Amino acid sequence: MSDLGPVQMRSPVLTVRRVDAYVAITVVAPGVAERFRSGQFVSVAVGGDQSSMLLRRPFAVHDVKPDHGGTVEFRFAVRGQGTAWLADRRSRDLLDIVGPLGRPFPLPRDPVNCVLVGGGSGSAPLFPLAQALRRRGCRVDFVIGAASADRVFGAIGARRVAETATFTTDDGSFGVRGTVVDALPGVIEDARSDVVYACGPMPMLREVSALAANFGVPVQVSVEEAMACGVGVCMSCVLPVVGDDGITRMARSCVDGPVFRGERVRFDDVGAIPFDALGAPGWKSVEQGAQDDAVAEREVS
């Protein structure tokens, strides 16, 4: 895959279809398709050229076919004016798309056992990831959850690509009653999973990351944060992430992510700036703290 940067395209709509509780839109966007890597997303303008809806909408890429005219598919649930406008598009309409954006999932160098965990529409980016992992000879197991049967994402596709596929619903209308966190330990043990990949609501990612840590299994998470610009300018999607040096920084989900190491995300502090984050009011570096302690000791003595 190419590591070229994102492109902006006026992309014709190929199909718009309903898939249970979701809308699936496929566009012809060869520039995006040829650059795409699993875990990246696209940002789509909504409302038309004269619209007052200025902000683009970010969507995880569910499927890419670079060898068939360069098509890209994304799926979403209608939640507001922007997504309602998108759901009303028809074949041959043009969409203004920027992509691919964001940091992709890191892929293992050698064949390993991978369990992919998704919640609701957040499961979308796991499907191209599953294909990429299978091409590397990895075992893939799916655990997909949702509130109800109509919101379970991609059941047929998951069964097709994975060694096993486990489904959970809050109301028990499909698969096993419960959550992905309830089902995940058994899958990790049975499949002898070496790595966990997860995408979905932030509370789910928090629990999956903690569970993976208990098993001593590394976890990569694709976070779901509101993104206004998608290119790292507006700082609306920041969240606290611990760096390799042990220092917490406010990372931008759209450019520093959306994929992060799960154990590095401070889920308890999402939505706030921790007091010990770099640049936070009262923040001190390790060196400055040591100097202040030394001064205090001299003053006392």
ZAMARGU-4260 file (C-alpha; in steps of 0.2 Angstrom, whole numbers, plus 5000, padded with zeros to 4 digits):
<rodrens>
0) 5000/5000/5000 | 5005/5018/4996 | 5010/5030/5010 | 5005/5045/5000 | 4995/5058/5009
5) 4976/5060/5008 | 4967/5067/4993 | 4951/5078/4991 | 4939/5071/4978 | 4922/5074/4970
10) 4917/5056/4971 | 4901/5049/4962 | 4890/5039/4972 | 4889/5021/4966 | 4876/5014/4977
15) 4866/5018/4993 | 4857/5004/5002 | 4850/5000/5019 | 4858/4987/5029 | 4847/4984/5045
20) 4849/5000/5055 | 4863/5007/5045 | 4865/5015/5028 | 4879/5009/5017 | 4886/5021/5003
25) 4899/5016/4990 | 4908/5029/4981 | 4920/5029/4966 | 4936/5036/4974 | 4952/5028/4966
30) 4963/5041/4974 | 4957/5036/4992 | 4956/5018/4988 | 4974/5016/4982 | 4981/5025/4997
35) 4970/5017/5011 | 4976/5006/5025 | 4965/4997/5037 | 4959/5009/5051 | 4959/5025/5042
40) 4944/5035/5038 | 4936/5048/5026 | 4929/5065/5030 | 4913/5069/5020 | 4905/5086/5016
45) 4887/5086/5019 | 4872/5097/5014 | 4877/5102/4997 | 4887/5117/4991 | 4876/5130/4998
50) 4873/5122/5015 | 4876/5130/5032 | 4882/5113/5038 | 4900/5118/5038 | 4908/5103/5047
55) 4912/5087/5038 | 4907/5071/5045 | 4920/5057/5048 | 4917/5039/5043 | 4927/5023/5046
60) 4930/5014/5029 | 4921/4997/5029 | 4927/4991/5012 | 4939/4996/4999 | 4941/4988/4981
65) 4956/4997/4973 | 4956/4985/4959 | 4938/4987/4954 | 4938/5006/4949 | 4943/5011/4966
70) 4928/5010/4976 | 4926/5015/4995 | 4911/5010/5006 | 4907/5018/5023 | 4892/5014/5034
75) 4883/5024/5047 | 4867/5026/5057 | 4856/5042/5054 | 4858/5053/5069 | 4856/5071/5063
80) 4854/5083/5048 | 4871/5078/5041 | 4868/5060/5040 | 4850/5061/5035 | 4856/5071/5020
85) 4869/5058/5016 | 4856/5044/5017 | 4845/5053/5004 | 4859/5053/4991 | 4856/5043/4975
90) 4867/5035/4962 | 4878/5047/4952 | 4877/5061/4965 | 4894/5068/4969 | 4901/5068/4987
95) 4916/5079/4992 | 4927/5067/5001 | 4944/5069/5009 | 4954/5053/5014 | 4961/5042/5019
100) 4964/5051/5035 | 4972/5045/5052 | 4984/5032/5058 | 4980/5015/5053 | 4981/4998/5063
105) 4998/4991/5064 | 5000/4974/5057 | 5010/4960/5064 | 5025/4955/5055 | 5023/4936/5057
110) 5007/4926/5058 | 4998/4927/5075 | 4981/4924/5082 | 4971/4940/5082 | 4954/4943/5090
115) 4944/4958/5083 | 4931/4966/5095 | 4918/4978/5089 | 4903/4987/5096 | 4889/4994/5085
120) 4894/5004/5069 | 4911/5005/5077 | 4914/4987/5070 | 4916/4995/5052 | 4935/4997/5052
125) 4938/4979/5058 | 4933/4971/5041 | 4946/4978/5030 | 4958/4974/5045 | 4952/4956/5045
130) 4956/4955/5026 | 4974/4962/5029 | 4977/4950/5043 | 4972/4935/5034 | 4983/4940/5019
135) 4997/4939/5032 | 4992/4922/5037 | 4985/4927/5054 | 4970/4918/5062 | 4956/4930/5064
140) 4942/4928/5077 | 4927/4941/5078 | 4918/4947/5094 | 4904/4959/5089 | 4891/4967/5100
145) 4877/4979/5099 | 4861/4984/5108 | 4849/4973/5097 | 4849/4962/5082 | 4847/4976/5069
150) 4862/4985/5075 | 4874/4970/5074 | 4886/4975/5061 | 4892/4963/5047 | 4887/4946/5054
155) 4888/4938/5037 | 4905/4946/5033 | 4912/4941/5049 | 4907/4923/5048 | 4915/4923/5030
160) 4932/4930/5035 | 4935/4924/5053 | 4939/4907/5060 | 4925/4910/5073 | 4913/4924/5075
165) 4904/4927/5092 | 4889/4940/5093 | 4882/4948/5108 | 4866/4959/5110 | 4861/4968/5126
170) 4843/4961/5124 | 4847/4944/5118 | 4839/4946/5101 | 4854/4939/5092 | 4868/4929/5097
175) 4872/4928/5116 | 4864/4940/5128 | 4877/4952/5136 | 4891/4962/5130 | 4907/4959/5120
180) 4917/4960/5137 | 4907/4945/5143 | 4911/4935/5128 | 4929/4940/5125 | 4939/4930/5139
185) 4932/4914/5132 | 4937/4918/5114 | 4955/4924/5120 | 4957/4907/5129 | 4950/4896/5116
190) 4959/4905/5101 | 4975/4908/5111 | 4974/4925/5105 | 4991/4935/5103 | 4983/4952/5100
195) 4967/4961/5102 | 4960/4974/5090 | 4945/4984/5095 | 4934/4998/5089 | 4918/5005/5097
200) 4911/5016/5110 | 4924/5023/5123 | 4917/5013/5138 | 4918/4997/5128 | 4936/5001/5123
205) 4941/5005/5141 | 4934/4988/5147 | 4942/4978/5133 | 4959/4986/5136 | 4958/4982/5154
210) 4953/4964/5150 | 4967/4962/5138 | 4980/4969/5151 | 4974/4955/5163 | 4977/4942/5150
215) 4994/4950/5146 | 4989/4952/5128 | 4993/4969/5118 | 4978/4979/5112 | 4976/4991/5098
220) 4960/5002/5099 | 4952/5014/5087 | 4944/5027/5097 | 4927/5036/5094 | 4929/5054/5097
225) 4920/5069/5089 | 4930/5076/5075 | 4926/5093/5068 | 4940/5095/5055 | 4948/5078/5053
230) 4965/5086/5050 | 4972/5091/5067 | 4968/5109/5066 | 4953/5112/5078 | 4959/5101/5093
235) 4941/5095/5096 | 4945/5077/5097 | 4960/5077/5109 | 4962/5064/5123 | 4975/5060/5135
240) 4988/5047/5129 | 5004/5041/5138 | 5019/5042/5127 | 5034/5031/5126 | 5043/5043/5138
245) 5029/5040/5151 | 5023/5058/5149 | 5004/5061/5146 | 5000/5072/5131 | 4984/5078/5123
250) 4984/5068/5107 | 4973/5072/5092 | 4962/5057/5088 | 4961/5062/5069 | 4980/5063/5066
255) 4989/5055/5080 | 4975/5041/5080 | 4962/5035/5079 | 4972/5020/5083 | 4981/5019/5099
260) 4988/5006/5111 | 4974/5003/5122 | 4985/5003/5138 | 4991/5020/5134 | 4974/5029/5133
265) 4969/5036/5149 | 4951/5032/5147 | 4946/5038/5165 | 4952/5055/5160 | 4944/5057/5143
270) 4935/5073/5141 | 4947/5082/5153 | 4965/5088/5154 | 4974/5078/5168 | 4984/5089/5180
275) 5000/5079/5175 | 4997/5081/5156 | 5011/5090/5146 | 5006/5109/5146 | 4992/5107/5159
280) 4991/5121/5172 | 5003/5117/5185 | 5012/5104/5175 | 5031/5102/5179 | 5043/5091/5170
285) 5053/5078/5180 | 5068/5089/5179 | 5059/5104/5185 | 5051/5094/5199 | 5067/5088/5205
290) 5074/5106/5205 | 5060/5112/5215 | 5062/5098/5228 | 5080/5102/5230 | 5076/5120/5233
295) 5063/5116/5246 | 5075/5105/5255 | 5088/5118/5256 | 5075/5131/5262 | 5070/5119/5276
300) 5088/5115/5281
</rodrens>
